[in-house]
Amino acid sequence: METTVTTPQSRTMAALSYIGFFVTGLIFLNIDPYDKDPFVRFHARQSIVFSVAWIAILIIFAVFMAVLPHPLDVMLHWIENLINILLAIFWVFLMYKAYVGEYYRIPELADRADSLGF
């Protein structure tokens, strides 16, 4: 959890890279001058990986809910809603960390974000 010296504009753009999930992450990786700012690039890449992981979780739940009987489907739907709430809270937390100028690394996903070819 390293704090860096960044401009207020970089911190704001890094936080905004999470707003539109992977779309805004891709946009900030390709818009000048943010494509050269390491802080914005870090959060944009992490936004992409976090969004893809969230979508993958939703797809996995959808597949299981489609094939399981109704009582289990209802239980999985409740669990999916709980996970979505927790992920949304974590999403806001990531935006906050970017806004305060911190390189917060998601432990399970940070290495994947670093290895993106952007």
Secondary structure as the mmCIF struct_conf table of DSSP 4:
data_model
#
loop_
_struct_conf.conf_type_id
_struct_conf.id
_struct_conf.beg_label_comp_id
_struct_conf.beg_label_asym_id
_struct_conf.beg_label_seq_id
_struct_conf.end_label_comp_id
_struct_conf.end_label_asym_id
_struct_conf.end_label_seq_id
STRN STRN1 GLU A 2 THR A 3
HELX_RH_AL_P HELX_RH_AL_P1 PRO A 8 LEU A 16
TURN_TY1_P TURN_TY1_P1 SER A 17 PHE A 21
HELX_RH_AL_P HELX_RH_AL_P2 PHE A 22 ASN A 30
BEND BEND1 ILE A 31 ILE A 31
TURN_TY1_P TURN_TY1_P2 ASP A 32 PRO A 33
HELX_RH_3T_P HELX_RH_3T_P1 TYR A 34 LYS A 36
HELX_RH_AL_P HELX_RH_AL_P3 PRO A 38 VAL A 67
BEND BEND2 LEU A 68 LEU A 68
HELX_RH_AL_P HELX_RH_AL_P4 HIS A 70 TYR A 99
TURN_TY1_P TURN_TY1_P3 VAL A 100 GLY A 101
STRN STRN2 GLU A 102 TYR A 103
HELX_LH_PP_P HELX_LH_PP_P1 TYR A 104 ILE A 106
TURN_TY1_P TURN_TY1_P4 PRO A 107 LEU A 109
HELX_RH_AL_P HELX_RH_AL_P5 ALA A 110 ASP A 114
TURN_TY1_P TURN_TY1_P5 SER A 115 SER A 115
#
